Amino acid sequence: MLSLVPTPIGNIGDISLRSIELLSEADILLCEDTRVTKKLIAILKNRYNTTFKETQEFISLHSHNEQAFIEKLSASFFEQNIVYVSDAGMPGVSDPGQALVAYCQEKNIAFDVLPGANAVLTAFVASGFKETQMLFLGFLDHKGSSRQAGLQKALYNGFTTVLYESPHRIEKLLEEINEAEPKRELFLAKELTKKYQTYFKGTAQEALDSLKGRFRGEWVVVLSHAPAQAESAISQKDILGLDLPKKVQAKLISKITGENGKLCYQRLLKL
């Protein structure tokens, strides 16, 4: 049997009794990082006096080797008690796990998913935004037209939208949001459940002014919703097919999609 077990995103006290029980009884632990999982188990042994199987095997399973690992699997592997854990939070949420579940479904193998801590819902609730229809997009692409397209999707989808961002790119993201939507309210959460947990609510420029370069830590960005644009009988593809200057095309596309006109023009130049 396979069990997907969430682990604390910061505060070790958030781990559930069921999670401890399954971790302690596992024959094989599939880990996003075996070092992180071994450290967690050492803490559980010390803090909660939990007894773990001495014969437990730890196998690395992360985004870079997941597909190759699954291709070599046989159904008999799951005759043992298999547990998958990501480094922190819920497996399958911006972490591996879904492919394992799909394999078990295809092969009619028993599996279970325990509920638990994750940064998406924690930040979403903490944001206080009243629009409860939420869209989670995870990390945007690092650069290029795909990043601009991802940002436009985040800004103009009609839902409260949650993004993840690293300390290396959070300043860039805030600057991009400020350029596209300077009045859009957002909520930032840093290092959730940890000692230096930080909340901020305001515009992107207000966040940049408040943080003053203090960008260390893992970030969750919650964007307040903007009404989705009404569907148009004319599509972006139709406009691109017209013999028009790119500036005119960008202006028309921004009218039907809500996309920032300047960013749309820059995107079209790269096509």
N, C-alpha and C positions, 0 to 999 in steps of 0.2 A: 504493500500500500504506500501511496505517496501522501505526505502532508506538507502543505505550504504554511510555514510558521512565521508570522511577523515578529520583528524584534524592535526594541525601543529606538526612537529616533534621537534620543539624547539621554533622558533620565531613565536609569535602569529600573526604577521603581514602577515604570509603566508596563513592564512585562506581565503577562497574565499567568495564572496558575496552570492553565491548559498548555500554554507555550512551554513552560518549564517542564511539565510532565512529558510532553512529546519529545523535547530535546534530550531529556535524560534517558528515554527509552529507545532512542533511535539506534539502529544498527549502522546506518550510513548517513552522514550529514553532507549534503550537497551545499556548497558554500560559495557565495560570490567572491569571498576572500577568506581562505581557511584561517589566516592569522587573526582576522577580526572575530570570527566565530569562536575560535579557541580562547581568545581573551574574554569574550562574553561568558563562556562556560566556566572559566576560572573565577570570574566575578560571582556567578550564581552559586558555585560550590562554596565560596568563601562567605558570601553574604547570607545565603538561604540554607546553607548546610545540605545542599542537594547532592544525591549520589547519582553519578552517571556510569553508564556501562564502560568498563575499562577497555573493551574490545572495539569501541566505536572507530569507524573509518571516516576520514575527512577527505572529500573530493572537491577540487576546485571546479566551479561551473559559473561562468560569467558570460557577458555578451559576446566576447570574441571566440569562445569555444563551444557555445551552447548548441549550435546546429550540428557541428561535427560530433559532439557527445551524443546527441539524440539519435543521429544516424547509426551509431554503433550499438544502441540499446537493444535489449531483448526483453520481452514481457516478463521473463523469469527474474529479472533484476528486482522487480517490485514484489517478489515473494518475501523479501526482507522488509524491515520497517525503515522506509526512506523518508527523510525530512529535508526539505529545501529551505534555506534562509538566505536572504540578501543581507548586505552589511547593516542596513538600518531601515526600518519601515516595512511596508507591505510588499512581498514579492509580486512581480507583475505590474507594479506601478512605477514606471521609469526604471525598472530593474527586470532581470530575467525571471522566468516562471511560467509565462503563458504558454510557451512552446511545450513545456513538460506537461501542463494540464491538457493541451491538445493531443499529445501523444497518448496519455492515459484514456482520454475519451475515445480515440480511434481504436485503441487496443482493448477497450472495455476493462480497464484496470481501475480498481477502487482508489479514490483520492478524496482529500478533504482540504478545505482552506479555512484557517482560523482567522477571525476578525482581529484587528489590532491597530496599533498606532500607524499613522501616515501623515506626512506633512501637508498634503493637499487639503484634506478635510479640516485639519487643525487650523490652518491659515484661513481657509474659507469661512469658517465659523467666527474666527477672531476678527475678521475684516468688518463685520457688522453691516455689510451690504445687504439690503433687503431683497434684492432680486435673487431668489433661491434656485433658479435654473443656472447650473454651473457647467462650464466647459473647461476641461483640463488639457493643456497642450504640451506640458513638460518643457524641455529645453528647446529654444529656437535654434535653427542652424547658426553656425558661427559667423558666417559672412555671405556676401553675394546676394543675388536676386532672390534666392530661396529664403534668406533671412528676412528680406523686405516683405516677401509674400507672406511669410509666417507672422510677421508683426502686424500686417494689415488684417490678417485673419483674426488675430488676437484682439485687435481694436474694434473691428466692425462686424462682429458675428451675432450681436443681439443678446449675449449671455454675459453674466459675470464670469470672467476668465482667469484661470490660474496658470502661472508659468513658474518654472524653476530657473534659477540663474546662479552661476558660479561667482565667486568674489572677483574673478579676473574680468568679467564682462558686465557686472551689474551697473557700473557707471555708464558704459556704452548703451545699455538698454534704457536707462533712465533718460539719457540724452536723446535717444531715438524717439521715445514716447513724448518727450517734451517738444520735439520738433513737429511731430505729427499731430499731437493732441495736448496742447499746453494746459487746457482746462480740465482734462480728464482726472478724476479722483482715483487714487490707487491706494493699496495697502501693502506694506512691506513687512515681512516677518523674517528675522534672522536667528539662526541657531535655536530653532524651536525646542523647547523643554530643557535646554541646557542652561548653564550658569549665566551666560551672557545673552540670554534670549532678549530680543529687541523687537518692538512693534513701532511702526510709523504709518500715519494716514495723512494724505494730502496729495498735492500735485507732484509731478515728477521733478519740477524745478525746486519746489519746497523740500523734497527729499534730498536732492543734491546739496542744497544749502545747509540742511540740517546735518547730514552725514559728514560733510567736509572731508571727503577722502577716506573715511573709515569704512572700508568695504570688506574687511576680512569676515569670513564665515560663509555658510551656505544660505542662500536666499530663496524665499517664496514671494512671488509678486502676484497680487490679486488686483485685477482691473475691474473697476465698476463697469456695468454694462452700458452700451449705447444701443439705441434701437436699430435693429437690422434694417438695411435699406429695402424698400419695396422692390419686388422683382420687375425687371424691365423686359419689354418685348425684344429689345436690342441687347445683344450680348457683347462682352468684351471681344470675343472672336470676330463678331460682325464688324466692330469698329476697326480692329487691326487689319481687316481685309480691305478697308477703304483706302483710296489713294489720298491720304491726308498727311500733313506734317505731324511728327511725333508729339509736338506740343499740343496740337489740336486733339489728337487721339487721347493724350493723357487727360486733357480737360474733360472730354466726353466720358471717358472711363470713370473718372473721379465723380462725375455727376450721377452715374448709375450705381456705383459701388460704395461711395462714401470714402474711398481711398484718398489720402492726401495727394493733391495734384502734383506737387513738387517731387514727392517720392515716387509717384506713378511714372512721371516723366523720366526720372533716373532709371527706373526699372526697365522701361521700354527701350532706353538707349543701350541696355545690356543684352536685349533679346537678339 
